[in-house]
Amino acid sequence: MGLLKEDEIASRTRMIGPWDYDPEEKMLVRETTFKDFKEAIGFINKLAEIAEKINHHPDMTVCEYNRVIVATTTHDKGGITDNDIRIAQEFESILETYD
């Protein structure tokens, strides 16, 4: 699994959802807000289950009480790979199940 180039990252994330690419950190970042803390934690737990299955673990943070920030990169490759794209896709799929 190789690193994706910036144009490839832009193209693929554009098809997924509103993910931001931080070229300095070489990281994809996405933020969303839920109705309450319990819903935010439930979302993180669902994404964590998938992350475990594919053995790729994004940084996940709950800010305030209902805002979730997910950041993903492939540390051992030094940038974005297909695994990061998959995490982004799974994030959006789970998010679709919420109001």
Secondary structure by P-SEA (a helix, b strand, c coil): cccccaaaaaaaaaacccccccccccbbbbbbccccaaaaaaaaaaaaaaaaaaccccbbbbccccbbbbbbcccccccccaaaaaaaaaaaaaaaacc
